[in-house]
Amino acid sequence: MSENKDPQKFVYDFTEGNKDLKDLLGGKGANLAEMTNLGLPVPPGFTITTEACKVYLDSGDAPTALRDEVSAHLEALEERMGKRLGQADDPLLVSVRSGAKFSMPGMMDTVLNIGLSDASVAGLATQSGDERFAWDSYRRLIQMFGKTVLGVDGDLFEEALEAAKDAKKVTVDTDLAAADLKKLVKQFKKIVESEAGRVFPQDAREQMDLAINAVFDSWNTDRAKLYRRQERIPGDLGTAVNVCSMVFGNLGPDSGTGVAFTRDPASGHQGVYGDYLQNAQGEDVVAGIRNTVPLADLEPIDKKSYDQLMQIMETLENHYKDLCDIEFTIERGQLWMLQTRVGKRTAGAAFRIATQLVDQGLIDEAEALQRVNGAQLAQLMFPRFDDEAKTELLGRGIAASPGAAVGKAVFDSYTAIKWSRSGEKVILIRRETNPDDLEGMIAAEGILTSRGGKTSHAAVVARGMGKTCVCGAEDLEVDTKRRRMTVGGKVIEEGDLVSIDGSTGKVYLGEVPVVPSPVVEYFEGRMHAGADDADELVAAVHRIMAYADRVRRLRVRANADNAEDALRARRFGAQGIGLCRTEHMFLGERREMVEKLILVDTDDERETALAALLPLQKADFIELFESMDGLPVTVRLLDPPLHEFLPDITELSVRVALAESRKDANENDLRLLQAVHKLHEQNPMLGLRGVRLGLVIPGLFAMQVRAIAEAAAQRKNAKGDPRAEIMIPLVGTVQELEIVREEADRVIAEVQAATGTDLKLTIGTMIELPRAALTAGQIAEAAQFFSFGTNDLTQTVWGFSRDDVEASFFTAYLEKGIFGVSPFETIDKDGVGALVRSAVEAGRATRPDLKLGVCGEHGGDPESVHFFHEVGLDYVSCSPFRIPVARLEAGRAAAESRGSDSR
């Protein structure tokens, strides 16, 4: 749906927008408008657009027209509510909340109760008939405003609040009386003046304007930028700001606030899911500072509001045709909707919900395929804890985000990051997490909290990241200052191993062994759909995978170098081998045979070395052709960086020097050292390898081609169906390929004549050098297929040595936003991708039937698979365990392009 927007209009009333204006109004604002349009009880308000935010961030100041537009909408809101912002006798109070296009839970800022001051707090007390409520609201405003807008350390407010509770000998803030809260307000104002260097503003409009700017600024906080990098959210979108008239959940026991899901975001099961907290404001629930009650408990507390909420949840799920995440407040028995969005969910829930919605007739199979992704499928393939293992249960919390996570206990984000960078696996343990813990959450294997529920900050963020999480484990007493956790008299110190099960909520002492995922067992043919929970998940995966396989155009092959990997890949759905690395066949005992071949002095020695290798290669290929019978097998001729098959020059030099000092030098070592010095390369990845090695060492490639041809002939004579493809690596010019192909054709003809077989072997090349991509039209004259080697192509296009740069400076590049993601992980569409696209076009212009594939690591990356579909490749090839992911994403790419074509 196109966005009909006035470029000069920066503010929209909730009655003016709709859910399709997320780019302009952000997700929160668009959905508040949509609920308003549906006639649901939404407090009146207005949204300041993302365009205003962009102007502010670019120029450092809000658009000139914004103040007047805000004033006009504020006046309309005051007229509607019958009260003015901050007036002394009956003040209108508003919240100022962020709302980007994509959900970023807890990453940006919110300020509630704007409009309260020393003058208006008394009016609120009179109007509400509840002095305690008024002063509680005021202390909340100063606390949130001080931290969010004025940059005061939030711990100072928390410490003052804790001291007030200790003085009264109470444990929760609801037990503080009005007099206590009045004292706390004075303390909070002193903290603001001391730390911010200014008094807390008493003018309501100044509060609102400063809060709006603070929300704009929060788009570029470190935690927000880190979250966007983690979730691959573009950094130039900006955030909208929602100004909403306040409704109060902290007006006593007949008031409260909660978060609800139309289905369980952890499992996908239908039912009543969510959390409710009496006498509280919205931030109390997600912050996890007080333990909530299950949403079902709202029914006996306030059946009228409960029944209304259930009806609204059904309305929203049918309208959005998806799991909805809802925030609501009850003010003295009146239900108000504060937010809805399509909810984050676990990987298992995503697959279950997608198929459930198909069965309910809300979406079709094509849409169900778009509701899941390869990253979620990969999560489902992770191992799980062994139910039969002997374990020591420490406690149980809420299963917030599934998975089996084992690591050393750490109690703050700094330690989690530090230990993780040292190679340690850690579990981050907190009472409750907050947005400042994000880096530690990313570094940890899993997150464990003693407070909060499925809607707490820890749970929501962990689900979004696919990170294992257990929340609300109340039996665990977490002492972050002493860096330990106690339960039932047992003390778990920092560094002790713990295991957490995000599917059951169980917490164990020590390391619990893991077993394969049921989804992996399904792909390997060892599990079928049935009635229990695991089988239900497998059934959902099976249905969506079957549809993906029906609609995808891209075929999916495997990178496999031996029969075992090939057979596993075939079970996982591989449609052939896209890359067999023959150098991997010469590791271990065979390494010395290649070393001899490289270092020989005479033709006779070379012939002897090649003759020894030929039967070994032939046996390797026979096994591969048997395991992939009837499917293509692309064999890449030898492509080792030379140093992989030569003795280490430093070790050899030391050995010779020591021998010479003892005057017992070995003649063979001296000869070997001379040869290694002669062949030593400063940068072997750009040296004598690939086609260059085949041209420099006579007979090397001919031996490999003969082994392939003889193995194929033997398999064919045994009534098999071998489909071998010979791939020449590291070609930079067509002349290299022509020389090798001429020799290969001669060898194949000899084998055909000797065996009486007709071998339909194809010969192609890898496109892994920029020059090869730029001259692809010429190279296609001699190649029957191209396979893009995007690992090397990325290295040579960027000038990166993969073995070095990822450890040395990629972290800094990611943190500075130079990369959104490593170009070795997801293909660089603008650079490497542009070469791939042009090579495809030039190659097919020369040879229209040119077969095209990719065999770099990008072949199993979800985002890259979509790019390869778009540019017209015939197949992708990846490691066996990535094959299901590639199949799924190839189906999603095809369904997505069909949808685009139909529009």
Number of C-alpha atoms within 10 A of each C-alpha: 5 6 10 7 11 7 7 11 14 23 27 22 21 26 15 14 23 20 20 17 22 22 20 27 33 28 27 27 35 31 24 32 29 24 23 20 16 14 9 16 15 23 18 21 24 27 31 27 27 26 22 26 27 20 15 17 18 10 10 12 13 19 16 10 13 17 13 11 16 19 12 13 18 21 15 16 21 19 11 11 14 11 16 20 24 26 20 18 17 20 25 24 25 25 22 25 22 29 30 24 21 18 17 18 18 22 25 23 26 23 28 28 26 30 27 32 23 13 15 24 25 20 21 26 17 14 14 14 12 15 22 22 23 27 26 23 24 26 24 21 23 27 26 21 26 24 20 22 23 18 14 20 16 13 10 16 24 13 11 15 23 16 13 19 18 12 10 13 11 13 13 13 15 16 12 19 15 16 12 18 24 18 13 22 23 13 16 24 20 15 23 25 15 12 16 17 10 13 13 19 17 15 16 21 16 13 22 21 14 16 25 26 18 23 25 25 20 22 26 18 14 15 19 22 21 21 21 18 18 16 14 12 17 12 14 11 18 27 32 34 32 30 28 24 24 18 26 23 28 26 25 17 16 16 24 26 27 29 25 25 27 26 24 23 29 23 23 22 15 14 11 16 20 24 26 25 26 23 22 24 23 21 17 18 26 26 21 25 16 19 19 24 16 18 18 15 14 21 12 9 14 17 13 14 18 20 13 12 19 14 11 18 22 13 15 24 18 14 13 14 18 21 27 24 25 22 21 24 28 26 20 18 17 17 23 21 20 23 20 25 22 19 20 21 27 28 26 25 23 26 30 22 25 27 23 19 19 16 12 10 11 17 16 14 19 20 17 23 24 18 15 23 19 22 15 19 21 16 18 24 21 16 18 21 21 14 11 8 11 9 16 14 14 21 17 21 26 25 25 35 35 29 28 25 27 26 22 25 27 28 27 18 22 14 18 27 20 13 18 19 11 8 8 17 20 31 31 28 30 25 23 25 30 17 18 14 18 22 18 25 28 22 22 29 25 30 30 32 27 25 28 32 32 30 27 31 23 34 29 24 26 25 21 19 18 19 25 29 34 34 32 27 24 18 15 24 18 23 15 15 8 10 17 19 22 15 14 10 6 10 13 19 17 19 17 17 20 22 29 35 28 27 20 17 22 18 23 18 17 18 18 22 17 16 14 13 17 21 26 20 15 20 23 16 11 10 15 17 16 12 10 9 11 16 17 17 24 25 21 21 25 18 15 23 18 14 18 24 18 11 16 19 19 24 21 28 34 32 28 28 21 18 18 13 18 28 19 18 29 22 16 22 20 28 21 26 31 29 26 24 20 21 18 16 16 19 14 8 7 14 16 15 16 17 18 18 19 21 16 16 11 8 11 10 14 20 17 13 19 22 12 12 20 20 17 14 20 22 14 19 29 22 17 27 26 19 21 24 18 15 19 18 27 26 25 23 23 23 21 18 19 21 21 13 20 20 15 13 15 10 10 16 19 11 16 20 14 13 15 13 9 9 9 10 15 13 10 9 15 18 11 20 20 13 16 20 11 9 16 17 15 8 12 15 18 15 16 21 20 23 22 16 21 21 16 12 13 14 16 22 23 22 21 26 27 22 25 26 30 27 26 29 24 16 19 18 13 9 9 15 18 28 20 27 22 25 27 26 25 24 21 23 17 19 13 18 24 15 13 17 20 11 14 21 16 13 20 22 15 15 23 16 11 11 14 11 17 14 19 14 16 15 22 25 29 27 31 27 23 20 16 22 28 18 18 28 21 18 29 25 15 20 24 20 25 26 27 26 24 27 18 23 27 24 20 18 17 13 11 15 15 13 9 10 12 15 9 9 10 17 14 12 14 16 14 12 14 11 15 19 17 15 19 20 16 19 25 20 14 8 13 21 19 14 22 26 19 17 24 24 17 20 27 18 14 15 18 11 11 20 18 21 27 28 26 26 21 25 33 30 22 23 20 23 28 21 19 25 22 13 15 15 24 17 25 33 29 27 23 24 18 25 27 23 26 32 29 26 32 31 30 29 27 21 22 17 15 13 12 9 8 7 6
